[in-house]
């Protein structure tokens, strides 16, 4: 056992310069530092000295840092392990957190993050006596369809949280704007959970009418309603022992919310038209782009259900708030669209195209970026994507209090008002005409959404807004649903 007066830290890293710097940087009277360049020696040092903290590089010999973490946690479930290095795979980060790493730091951040993180870990080593059993399942193989990408600090925090919540069965509420990747995060939570080999089903609550959603979730008996010609098994029965992902749960009707609440509380439910009480052990993951606290205040969402779902919340920031991820995502989508992705040739970006992508606000988030890259690959004439190949338009912005806008229609002609500025109505008509002429025209459609949003904000009601836009109320309603306004 180490000296009761001192805490022992083992540092494993293949770089001798880093070992020398870390020993000096972390040195203190009450801390003993032991260093090694090998993972097997680090394991022996940690075991023999019953160290308080292990700091390990991700890439070690003869086995990787994550494997070292796994072996240490198998023998010492309470072990404090801090990993660092160049994180090449999202799966590596998520797996490390799932296995119980105290934290994972990027190499370039160690100069200012290592010491405070070590102090927290050592404090936790003194105070915490956990009995968490380390998971030892094989890491699922990473595929392009369920890959989560991001190097920004915000997304690194999301990855770490996925790793932590994957170890439990608690409900998870995933929030964020449309297109940020909420379903991809839900897939990752299931993929890394102990239910990974069981059933996983995703349902979009906004896409199914309320009278059918109840049957979809809980099933129905023969004759329960017109058209129910046979018994139907619902998703809760189908997913028993697995995971059910409820997308856009903020749009779930109140009467179904109450039945969902009962399942979360007791695990019991009945099929529509049936008297038999059934049970199901299902983990619920839910997602929404709505502000559920506001929905509760407006009595559109049950408060008790909100608290049942909001046990753990994962918020995904919009793409405009993590611009360092744009290039990484764009290059991933480009490689997927190139050879083997339908285009039939290897593609790459010009530096100017990357600059254009990184400076766009992406109101449609990752989904818009993916669609933009796909369209550019289909229409480009060469193997290098240039700015002219990217269907990005200058989204019109409000220019003054009277609602002047700056915009150009598809033919390059300006839509001007009487004073030489561009009015809301003139700009709206220009972009509406452009989108009607070419429904696949991405920039015009994006601009149309912003035009409609601006007119709605500037009008007293929908009737006035529809008149200014040159639409019927029915057309405006359809656009609002299409653009989620």
C-alpha positions as CSV (number, residue, x, y, z in Angstrom):
1,X,0.0,0.0,0.0
2,X,1.2,3.5,-0.7
3,X,2.2,5.9,2.1
4,X,-1.1,7.1,3.7
5,X,0.2,10.6,3.6
6,X,0.7,10.5,-0.2
7,X,-1.3,9.8,-3.2
8,X,0.3,7.8,-6.0
9,X,-0.1,8.7,-9.7
10,X,1.1,6.3,-12.5
11,X,1.7,8.0,-15.9
12,X,2.1,5.8,-19.0
13,X,3.2,7.6,-22.2
14,X,5.6,6.6,-25.1
15,X,7.0,10.1,-25.2
16,X,9.9,10.6,-22.7
17,X,9.7,14.4,-23.0
18,X,6.0,14.3,-22.0
19,X,6.8,12.0,-19.0
20,X,9.4,14.5,-17.8
21,X,7.1,17.5,-18.3
22,X,4.1,15.8,-16.6
23,X,6.2,14.7,-13.6
24,X,7.3,18.2,-13.1
25,X,3.9,19.8,-13.8
26,X,2.1,17.5,-11.4
27,X,4.7,17.3,-8.8
28,X,3.7,18.1,-5.2
29,X,4.8,17.1,-1.7
30,X,1.8,14.9,-1.2
31,X,1.9,13.2,-4.6
32,X,4.2,10.4,-5.7
33,X,4.7,10.2,-9.5
34,X,5.7,6.9,-11.2
35,X,6.3,6.8,-15.0
36,X,6.6,4.2,-17.7
37,X,6.4,4.0,-21.5
38,X,4.6,0.7,-21.7
39,X,1.0,-0.4,-20.9
40,X,1.9,-3.7,-19.3
41,X,4.4,-2.0,-17.0
42,X,1.7,0.6,-16.1
43,X,-0.7,-2.2,-15.2
44,X,1.9,-3.8,-12.9
45,X,2.8,-0.5,-11.3
46,X,-0.8,0.4,-10.7
47,X,-1.6,-3.1,-9.2
48,X,1.5,-3.4,-7.1
49,X,1.3,0.1,-5.6
50,X,-2.5,0.3,-5.5
51,X,-2.2,3.7,-7.1
52,X,-4.8,6.4,-6.7
53,X,-4.7,7.5,-10.4
54,X,-3.6,6.2,-13.7
55,X,-2.8,8.6,-16.6
56,X,-2.4,6.8,-19.9
57,X,-1.9,7.7,-23.5
58,X,-4.4,6.2,-25.9
59,X,-1.7,4.7,-28.1
60,X,0.6,2.5,-26.1
61,X,2.4,-0.8,-26.5
62,X,1.9,-3.7,-26.2
63,X,-1.8,-2.8,-25.9
64,X,-3.9,0.4,-26.3
65,X,-4.8,2.8,-23.6
66,X,-8.5,1.7,-23.7
67,X,-7.4,-1.9,-23.2
68,X,-5.3,-0.8,-20.2
69,X,-8.4,1.0,-18.8
70,X,-10.5,-2.1,-19.3
71,X,-8.0,-4.3,-17.5
72,X,-7.5,-1.9,-14.6
73,X,-11.2,-1.5,-14.1
74,X,-11.8,-5.3,-14.2
75,X,-9.5,-5.7,-11.3
76,X,-10.3,-2.5,-9.5
77,X,-13.9,-1.3,-10.3
78,X,-13.2,2.0,-8.4
79,X,-10.0,2.8,-10.3
80,X,-9.5,6.4,-11.4
81,X,-8.1,6.4,-15.0
82,X,-7.5,9.5,-17.1
83,X,-6.8,8.9,-20.8
84,X,-5.2,11.4,-23.2
85,X,-4.1,11.6,-26.8
86,X,-5.1,12.2,-30.4
87,X,-8.7,10.9,-30.5
88,X,-9.1,9.4,-34.0
89,X,-12.4,7.7,-33.5
90,X,-15.6,8.7,-31.8
91,X,-16.1,5.1,-30.8
92,X,-12.8,5.2,-28.9
93,X,-14.0,8.2,-26.8
94,X,-17.5,6.8,-26.1
95,X,-16.1,3.3,-25.3
96,X,-13.6,4.9,-22.9
97,X,-16.3,6.8,-21.0
98,X,-18.6,3.7,-21.0
99,X,-15.8,1.6,-19.4
100,X,-15.5,4.2,-16.6
101,X,-12.7,6.6,-17.6
102,X,-12.7,9.6,-15.3
103,X,-12.1,11.8,-18.4
104,X,-10.5,11.8,-21.8
105,X,-8.3,14.8,-22.7
106,X,-7.0,15.8,-26.1
107,X,-3.2,16.1,-26.3
108,X,-3.2,19.7,-27.3
109,X,-5.3,20.7,-24.2
110,X,-3.1,19.0,-21.6
111,X,-1.1,22.2,-20.8
112,X,-4.1,23.9,-19.3
113,X,-6.5,21.0,-18.5
114,X,-4.2,18.2,-17.1
115,X,-3.5,19.7,-13.6
116,X,-7.1,20.7,-12.7
117,X,-8.5,17.4,-14.0
118,X,-5.9,15.4,-12.0
119,X,-6.8,17.3,-8.8
120,X,-10.5,16.5,-9.3
121,X,-9.6,12.8,-10.0
122,X,-7.4,12.5,-6.9
123,X,-10.1,14.2,-4.8
124,X,-12.7,11.7,-6.2
125,X,-10.3,8.8,-5.5
126,X,-10.3,9.8,-1.8
127,X,-14.0,10.4,-1.5
128,X,-15.6,7.8,-3.8
129,X,-16.0,4.1,-3.0
130,X,-18.0,3.0,-6.0
131,X,-18.9,-0.6,-6.8
132,X,-19.6,-0.2,-10.5
133,X,-18.9,-3.3,-12.5
134,X,-16.9,-2.6,-15.6
135,X,-18.6,-3.6,-18.8
136,X,-16.5,-5.9,-21.0
137,X,-18.6,-6.3,-24.1
138,X,-16.7,-6.1,-27.4
139,X,-16.7,-2.6,-28.9
140,X,-19.3,-2.5,-31.7
141,X,-17.7,-1.9,-35.1
142,X,-18.1,1.6,-36.4
143,X,-20.0,2.1,-39.6
144,X,-20.6,5.2,-41.7
145,X,-24.4,4.9,-41.2
146,X,-24.2,5.4,-37.4
147,X,-21.0,7.4,-37.1
148,X,-21.1,10.5,-34.9
149,X,-18.6,13.1,-35.9
150,X,-17.3,16.1,-34.1
151,X,-14.1,17.5,-32.7
152,X,-15.6,20.6,-31.0
153,X,-15.6,20.7,-27.2
154,X,-19.4,20.7,-27.2
155,X,-19.6,17.4,-29.2
156,X,-16.8,15.9,-27.1
157,X,-19.0,16.5,-24.1
158,X,-21.9,14.8,-25.9
159,X,-19.7,11.8,-26.6
160,X,-18.6,11.5,-23.0
161,X,-22.2,11.7,-21.8
162,X,-23.3,9.0,-24.3
163,X,-20.7,6.8,-22.8
164,X,-21.9,7.4,-19.2
165,X,-25.6,7.0,-19.9
166,X,-25.1,3.9,-22.0
167,X,-24.1,2.0,-18.8
168,X,-27.5,2.5,-17.2
169,X,-31.2,1.9,-18.2
170,X,-32.5,5.4,-17.3
171,X,-34.6,7.3,-19.8
172,X,-32.7,9.8,-21.9
173,X,-34.1,13.0,-23.4
174,X,-32.2,14.2,-26.4
175,X,-32.8,17.9,-27.4
176,X,-31.7,20.1,-30.2
177,X,-32.8,21.8,-33.4
178,X,-34.0,19.8,-36.4
179,X,-31.2,18.2,-38.3
180,X,-28.6,18.2,-35.6
181,X,-28.5,14.4,-35.4
182,X,-30.7,13.4,-32.4
183,X,-31.5,10.0,-33.9
184,X,-27.8,9.3,-34.5
185,X,-27.2,10.0,-30.8
186,X,-30.1,7.7,-29.8
187,X,-28.6,5.0,-32.0
188,X,-25.2,5.4,-30.2
189,X,-26.8,5.2,-26.7
190,X,-28.4,1.9,-27.7
191,X,-25.4,0.6,-29.5
192,X,-23.1,1.0,-26.5
193,X,-25.7,-0.2,-23.9
194,X,-26.1,-3.6,-22.5
195,X,-29.3,-3.9,-24.5
196,X,-27.3,-3.6,-27.8
197,X,-28.1,-7.1,-28.9
198,X,-31.8,-6.6,-28.2
199,X,-34.5,-4.9,-30.4
200,X,-34.2,-1.2,-31.2
201,X,-37.2,0.5,-32.8
202,X,-37.5,4.2,-33.7
203,X,-40.9,5.9,-34.0
204,X,-41.6,9.5,-35.2
205,X,-44.5,10.7,-33.1
206,X,-45.1,13.6,-35.4
207,X,-45.5,11.5,-38.5
208,X,-48.2,9.2,-37.2
209,X,-51.8,10.5,-36.5
210,X,-52.8,10.3,-32.9
211,X,-55.5,7.6,-33.4
212,X,-52.9,5.4,-35.1
213,X,-50.0,6.2,-32.8
214,X,-51.7,4.5,-29.8
215,X,-52.1,1.3,-31.8
216,X,-48.5,1.6,-33.1
217,X,-47.1,1.8,-29.5
218,X,-49.4,-0.5,-27.6
219,X,-51.0,-2.7,-30.2
220,X,-54.7,-3.5,-30.6
221,X,-57.2,-6.3,-30.4
222,X,-59.2,-7.6,-33.3
223,X,-62.3,-5.5,-33.8
224,X,-61.0,-2.7,-31.5
225,X,-61.9,-0.1,-34.2
226,X,-62.9,0.0,-37.9
227,X,-60.3,-1.8,-39.9
228,X,-58.8,-3.8,-37.0
229,X,-59.3,-7.1,-38.7
230,X,-56.7,-8.9,-36.6
231,X,-54.7,-8.6,-33.4
232,X,-51.6,-6.3,-33.7
233,X,-48.5,-6.5,-31.5
234,X,-47.4,-3.0,-30.5
235,X,-43.8,-1.6,-30.3
236,X,-43.7,-2.0,-26.5
237,X,-44.3,-5.8,-26.8
238,X,-41.9,-6.0,-29.8
239,X,-39.1,-4.2,-27.9
240,X,-39.4,-6.1,-24.6
241,X,-35.8,-6.1,-23.3
242,X,-34.7,-3.6,-25.9
243,X,-34.8,0.1,-26.6
244,X,-37.7,2.3,-28.0
245,X,-36.7,5.7,-29.5
246,X,-39.6,8.2,-29.5
247,X,-38.6,11.0,-31.9
248,X,-40.5,14.3,-31.8
249,X,-42.1,13.3,-28.5
250,X,-43.2,16.9,-28.0
251,X,-45.9,16.3,-30.7
252,X,-47.4,13.3,-28.9
253,X,-51.1,13.8,-28.1
254,X,-51.9,14.3,-24.4
255,X,-54.2,11.3,-24.2
256,X,-51.3,9.0,-25.3
257,X,-48.9,10.8,-23.0
258,X,-50.9,9.5,-20.0
259,X,-50.7,5.9,-21.2
260,X,-46.9,6.3,-21.9
261,X,-46.5,7.6,-18.3
262,X,-48.1,4.5,-16.9
263,X,-45.7,2.3,-18.8
264,X,-42.7,4.3,-17.5
265,X,-44.0,4.1,-13.9
266,X,-45.1,0.5,-13.8
267,X,-44.1,-1.2,-17.0
268,X,-47.8,-2.1,-17.6
269,X,-50.1,-1.3,-20.5
270,X,-53.0,-2.7,-22.4
271,X,-53.7,-3.1,-26.1
272,X,-56.3,-0.8,-27.7
273,X,-59.7,-2.5,-27.2
274,X,-58.2,-5.1,-24.8
275,X,-58.6,-5.8,-21.1
276,X,-55.5,-7.9,-20.5
277,X,-52.7,-6.1,-18.6
278,X,-49.3,-6.6,-20.3
279,X,-45.8,-5.9,-19.1
280,X,-42.7,-4.8,-20.9
281,X,-39.1,-4.0,-19.9
282,X,-38.2,-1.3,-22.4
283,X,-35.7,1.5,-22.2
284,X,-37.1,4.8,-23.5
285,X,-35.0,7.3,-25.4
286,X,-36.9,10.4,-26.5
287,X,-36.0,13.4,-28.7
288,X,-37.6,16.7,-29.4
289,X,-36.8,20.1,-31.1
290,X,-39.3,21.8,-28.9
291,X,-38.7,23.5,-25.5
292,X,-40.6,21.0,-23.4
293,X,-40.6,23.3,-20.3
294,X,-42.5,25.8,-22.3
295,X,-44.8,23.1,-23.6
296,X,-45.5,22.1,-20.0
297,X,-46.3,25.7,-19.1
298,X,-48.7,25.9,-22.0
299,X,-50.4,22.6,-20.9
300,X,-49.5,20.9,-24.1
301,X,-47.2,18.4,-22.4
302,X,-47.7,16.5,-19.1
303,X,-45.4,17.8,-16.4
304,X,-45.2,14.3,-14.7
305,X,-44.2,12.7,-18.0
306,X,-41.6,15.4,-18.6
307,X,-39.9,14.6,-15.3
308,X,-40.0,10.9,-16.1
309,X,-38.3,11.4,-19.4
310,X,-35.9,14.1,-18.3
311,X,-33.8,11.9,-16.1
312,X,-30.7,12.4,-18.3
313,X,-30.7,15.1,-20.9
314,X,-28.3,15.2,-23.9
315,X,-28.4,18.5,-25.7
316,X,-26.9,18.7,-29.2
317,X,-25.8,22.2,-30.2
318,X,-26.6,23.5,-33.6
319,X,-23.9,23.3,-36.3
320,X,-23.5,27.1,-36.4
321,X,-22.2,26.9,-32.7
322,X,-19.6,24.3,-33.5
323,X,-18.0,25.5,-36.8
324,X,-14.9,23.4,-36.2
325,X,-17.0,20.3,-37.0
326,X,-18.2,21.6,-40.4
327,X,-15.1,20.5,-42.4
328,X,-14.9,17.2,-40.7
329,X,-18.6,16.4,-41.4
330,X,-18.4,17.8,-45.0
331,X,-15.4,15.6,-45.8
332,X,-17.1,12.5,-44.3
333,X,-20.2,13.1,-46.5
334,X,-18.0,13.8,-49.5
335,X,-16.2,10.5,-49.1
336,X,-19.5,8.7,-48.7
337,X,-20.8,10.2,-51.9
338,X,-17.6,9.5,-53.9
339,X,-16.5,6.1,-55.0
340,X,-19.0,3.5,-53.9
341,X,-21.6,6.2,-53.0
342,X,-23.3,6.6,-56.3
343,X,-21.1,9.3,-57.9
344,X,-18.5,6.8,-59.1
345,X,-15.4,8.9,-58.7
346,X,-13.3,10.3,-55.9
347,X,-14.2,13.9,-55.0
348,X,-12.4,16.6,-53.0
349,X,-13.0,20.2,-51.9
350,X,-11.2,23.3,-53.1
351,X,-9.9,25.5,-50.3
352,X,-12.4,28.2,-51.4
353,X,-15.3,25.7,-51.1
354,X,-14.3,24.7,-47.6
355,X,-14.2,28.4,-46.6
356,X,-17.7,28.8,-48.0
357,X,-19.0,25.9,-46.1
358,X,-17.4,27.0,-42.8
359,X,-18.9,30.5,-43.1
360,X,-22.4,29.4,-43.8
361,X,-24.9,29.4,-40.9
362,X,-26.5,26.1,-41.7
363,X,-30.1,26.7,-40.4
364,X,-30.9,23.1,-41.4
365,X,-27.8,21.9,-39.4
366,X,-26.1,18.6,-40.3
367,X,-29.0,17.4,-42.4
368,X,-28.7,20.5,-44.6
369,X,-25.0,20.0,-44.9
370,X,-25.3,16.4,-46.0
371,X,-28.0,17.3,-48.6
372,X,-25.8,20.1,-49.9
373,X,-22.8,17.8,-50.4
374,X,-25.0,15.2,-52.1
375,X,-26.4,17.6,-54.5
376,X,-23.0,19.2,-55.3
377,X,-21.5,15.8,-56.0
378,X,-24.4,14.9,-58.4
379,X,-24.2,18.2,-60.3
380,X,-20.5,18.9,-60.3
381,X,-18.7,18.5,-63.6
382,X,-15.2,17.8,-62.2
383,X,-13.6,15.9,-59.3
384,X,-12.9,19.0,-57.3
385,X,-15.9,20.9,-55.8
386,X,-15.7,24.6,-56.3
387,X,-17.8,27.3,-54.6
388,X,-20.0,27.5,-57.8
389,X,-20.8,23.8,-57.3
390,X,-22.3,24.3,-53.8
391,X,-26.0,25.2,-53.7
392,X,-25.6,27.9,-51.0
393,X,-27.5,31.2,-51.3
394,X,-27.1,34.3,-49.3
395,X,-30.0,34.0,-46.9
396,X,-31.8,37.4,-46.7
397,X,-31.7,39.2,-43.4
398,X,-33.8,42.0,-42.0
399,X,-32.0,45.2,-42.8
400,X,-34.0,47.8,-40.9
401,X,-37.0,48.3,-38.6
402,X,-39.4,48.7,-41.5
403,X,-38.5,45.3,-42.7
404,X,-36.2,46.0,-45.7
405,X,-34.4,43.0,-47.1
406,X,-31.5,42.6,-49.5
407,X,-32.2,39.8,-51.9
408,X,-31.8,38.7,-55.5
409,X,-34.0,36.4,-57.5
410,X,-32.9,33.4,-59.5
411,X,-32.3,35.5,-62.6
412,X,-30.1,37.9,-60.7
413,X,-32.7,40.8,-60.8
414,X,-33.2,42.7,-57.6
415,X,-36.6,42.9,-56.0
416,X,-36.8,46.5,-54.9
417,X,-39.3,48.6,-53.0
418,X,-40.3,52.2,-53.8
419,X,-37.4,53.8,-51.9
420,X,-34.7,51.6,-53.5
421,X,-34.6,49.2,-50.6
422,X,-36.0,45.7,-50.9
423,X,-39.4,45.2,-49.2
424,X,-40.5,42.0,-47.4
425,X,-43.2,41.5,-50.0
426,X,-40.9,42.0,-53.1
427,X,-38.2,39.8,-51.7
428,X,-40.7,37.1,-50.8
429,X,-42.2,37.1,-54.2
430,X,-38.8,36.9,-55.9
431,X,-37.8,33.8,-53.8
432,X,-41.2,32.2,-54.0
433,X,-41.1,32.5,-57.8
434,X,-37.6,31.0,-57.9
435,X,-38.6,28.1,-55.7
436,X,-41.7,27.4,-57.8
437,X,-39.7,27.5,-61.0
438,X,-37.1,25.0,-59.7
439,X,-38.4,23.0,-56.7
440,X,-34.9,21.4,-56.2
441,X,-33.3,24.9,-55.8
442,X,-31.8,24.6,-52.3
443,X,-30.9,28.3,-51.8
444,X,-34.3,29.6,-52.8
445,X,-36.0,27.2,-50.5
446,X,-33.8,28.2,-47.6
447,X,-34.4,31.8,-48.3
448,X,-38.1,31.2,-48.6
449,X,-38.1,29.8,-45.1
450,X,-36.3,32.9,-43.7
451,X,-38.6,35.2,-45.7
452,X,-41.7,33.5,-44.3
453,X,-40.3,33.6,-40.8
454,X,-39.5,37.4,-41.1
455,X,-43.0,38.1,-42.5
456,X,-44.7,36.1,-39.7
457,X,-42.6,38.0,-37.1
458,X,-43.6,41.3,-38.8
459,X,-47.3,40.6,-39.1
460,X,-50.1,40.7,-36.5
461,X,-51.6,37.3,-37.5
462,X,-51.5,34.6,-40.2
463,X,-54.1,36.2,-42.3
464,X,-52.0,39.4,-42.7
465,X,-48.8,37.3,-43.2
466,X,-50.5,35.2,-46.0
467,X,-51.7,38.4,-47.8
468,X,-48.2,40.0,-47.7
469,X,-46.7,36.8,-49.0
470,X,-49.2,36.4,-51.8
471,X,-50.4,33.0,-50.4
472,X,-53.7,31.6,-49.2
473,X,-53.8,30.7,-45.5
474,X,-53.8,27.1,-46.4
475,X,-50.6,27.5,-48.4
476,X,-49.0,29.4,-45.5
477,X,-50.1,26.6,-43.1
478,X,-48.5,24.0,-45.4
479,X,-45.3,26.1,-45.5
480,X,-45.2,26.4,-41.7
481,X,-45.5,22.7,-41.3
482,X,-42.8,22.1,-44.0
483,X,-40.3,24.5,-42.5
484,X,-41.3,23.7,-38.8
485,X,-42.1,27.4,-38.2
